Structures are given as structure tokens and as C-alpha cells.
Amino acid sequence: MFLETLVDFIIIHKDDLQDWLFVLLTQLLKKMGADLLGSVQAKVQKALDVTRDSFPFDQQFNILMRFIVDQTQTPNLKVKVAILKYIESLARQMDPTDFVNSSETRLAVSRIITWTTEPKSSDVRKRSRVGEDFPTRSASTCSGPGEGNLEESCKQVD
């Protein structure tokens, strides 16, 4: 019941919830890391979808980068996969101008690369490969298909 109400609340009050977006987005992603019944997981995913569609993409992207580099956060594998899925779906909708090549973004990309080398992270590796066939939209993004090492490409942009 709460998740259905949350979705309605976001839809109705999205203009007044800008300051609450960090908490909303990070808590929903953390929730995806819990062992949930399929029906509850679908409701959390619906809330994430509505969140993605209701707020500015650049603001969400910056929040995700900040969350990834936050030293106080230790997301489990399911949360990491949820973050990568969310970033993928968000990036597909973003304009090139929404991407910011900041030190925080470069650090987040480096952290994601590190996630893929961790033991027991096959799901994270699989999810990180999904975006390899991404069409390159702009030179403002760190790397495109066929450009080799993502981390090195990001360093070269700076």
C-alpha cells in the first residue's frame, strides 16, 4: 500500500520534492537490494520508473554519482546492479548537455569499474557490459563504443 501511495505522491507533488530527491532515489535503490517478494520488487521498480520520469535527468545523474562515491555507503551486489540498471535507463534518456565531466563523475566511473573486478560480482559485470553497445551521443560523455578502456578515456577528457 505504501509504495502505491508513494508513486501517487511523487506524481502529484514532484515540483515540491526537488530537495527530497536524494533521499527518495537512494532509499528506493537500497530497497532493491533487499530480499523482496516479486510483487514488492515490481512496486519498487514502478516507484523508480516514476522517479526517473518526474525529475530532471541531470539532477538524478549527479545524485547517483554522489551516492556511488560516498564513502559511508557500502551497497550490496543487488544495490549495485540496481544502480547500474537505473543509470543505464537514465542515460538513454539524457541529452548530451545533461552529462557533466566532473571529478565526482570520473571517480564514480572508476568506482563502477572497481565493482566489476570484485569477487562474486558477475551480475555487476553483466550489467556493466549491457551499455557497451550504447550509441555515443556527444564528446562530453567519457567513452563510446570501441574506444577501449573507459577509465582511461575519462582521464583523457580532463
C-alpha positions in Angstrom: 0.0 0.0 0.0 2.8 2.4 0.9 4.6 2.0 -2.5 1.4 2.7 -4.4 0.8 5.8 -2.3 4.4 6.9 -2.8 4.1 6.7 -6.6 0.9 8.8 -6.4 2.6 11.3 -4.0 5.6 11.7 -6.4 3.3 12.2 -9.4 1.2 14.8 -7.7 3.9 16.7 -5.7 7.1 16.3 -7.9 7.6 20.1 -8.2 7.8 20.4 -4.4 10.1 17.4 -3.9 13.3 18.6 -5.5 15.1 18.8 -2.2 13.9 15.3 -1.3 15.1 13.6 -4.4 18.5 12.4 -3.0 16.7 10.6 -0.1 14.0 9.2 -2.4 16.3 7.9 -5.1 18.9 6.4 -2.8 16.3 4.7 -0.5 14.5 3.1 -3.4 17.8 1.8 -4.8 18.7 0.4 -1.4 15.3 -1.2 -1.2 16.0 -3.0 -4.5 19.0 -4.6 -2.7 16.8 -6.3 -0.1 15.2 -9.7 -0.5 11.8 -8.8 -1.7 8.8 -10.7 -3.0 8.4 -10.3 -6.7 5.3 -8.2 -6.3 7.0 -5.8 -3.9 10.1 -5.6 -6.1 7.8 -4.7 -9.1 6.3 -1.9 -7.0 9.7 -0.5 -6.0 10.7 -0.6 -9.7 7.5 1.3 -10.6 8.4 3.9 -8.0 11.9 4.1 -9.5 10.5 4.5 -13.0 8.1 7.3 -11.9 11.0 9.0 -10.1 13.2 8.8 -13.2 10.4 10.3 -15.3 9.4 13.0 -12.8 12.7 14.8 -12.1 15.4 16.5 -14.1 17.8 13.9 -15.5 20.9 15.9 -14.8 19.9 16.2 -11.1 19.3 12.5 -10.9 22.7 11.7 -12.6 24.5 14.0 -10.1 22.8 12.3 -7.2 23.7 8.9 -8.5 27.4 9.9 -8.9 27.4 11.4 -5.4 25.9 8.2 -4.0 28.4 6.0 -5.7 31.4 7.9 -4.4 30.0 8.3 -0.9 32.5 6.5 1.4 29.8 5.9 4.0 27.8 3.8 1.6 28.6 0.1 1.1 25.9 -1.2 -1.3 25.5 -4.9 -1.7 25.6 -6.6 -5.1 21.9 -6.2 -5.7 22.0 -2.5 -5.0 25.0 -2.1 -7.3 23.0 -3.9 -10.1 20.0 -1.7 -9.4 22.2 1.4 -9.6 23.7 0.3 -12.9 20.3 -0.5 -14.4 19.0 2.9 -13.3 22.0 4.7 -14.7 21.6 2.8 -18.0 17.9 3.7 -18.3 18.5 7.3 -17.3 21.5 7.8 -19.6 19.4 6.6 -22.6 17.0 9.4 -22.0 19.5 12.2 -21.2 20.7 14.9 -23.6 24.5 15.2 -24.1 24.3 18.5 -22.1 23.0 16.7 -19.1 26.3 14.8 -18.6 28.9 16.7 -16.6 32.5 15.6 -16.7 33.4 16.4 -13.1 35.9 14.8 -10.8 33.0 13.2 -9.0 31.7 11.6 -12.2 35.2 10.3 -13.1 35.6 8.9 -9.5 32.1 7.3 -9.8 33.1 5.7 -13.2 36.3 4.4 -11.6 34.3 3.0 -8.6 31.9 1.2 -11.0 34.9 -0.3 -12.8 36.2 -1.5 -9.4 32.9 -3.1 -8.7 33.3 -5.2 -11.8 36.5 -6.7 -10.5 35.2 -7.7 -7.1 34.7 -11.4 -6.3 31.1 -12.6 -6.6 30.2 -9.6 -8.9 29.2 -11.5 -12.0 25.8 -9.7 -12.1 27.6 -6.4 -11.8 29.9 -7.4 -14.7 27.0 -8.5 -16.8 25.1 -5.2 -16.1 28.2 -3.1 -16.9 28.5 -4.8 -20.3 24.9 -4.0 -21.3 25.8 -0.4 -22.0 28.8 -1.3 -24.3 26.5 -1.0 -27.3 25.3 2.4 -26.3 25.2 4.9 -29.2 27.6 7.8 -28.5 25.7 11.0 -28.2 28.5 13.5 -27.6 32.1 14.1 -26.9 31.0 15.3 -23.4 30.5 11.6 -22.4 33.5 9.8 -21.2 33.7 7.0 -23.7 31.8 5.5 -26.6 31.7 2.1 -28.2 35.0 0.8 -29.4 37.1 3.4 -27.5 38.8 0.9 -25.2 39.3 1.4 -21.5 36.5 3.5 -20.1 38.6 4.7 -17.1 41.5 5.8 -19.4 39.0 7.6 -21.8 37.6 9.6 -18.8 41.1 10.6 -17.7 41.9 11.8 -21.2 38.8 14.1 -21.3 40.1 16.1 -18.4 
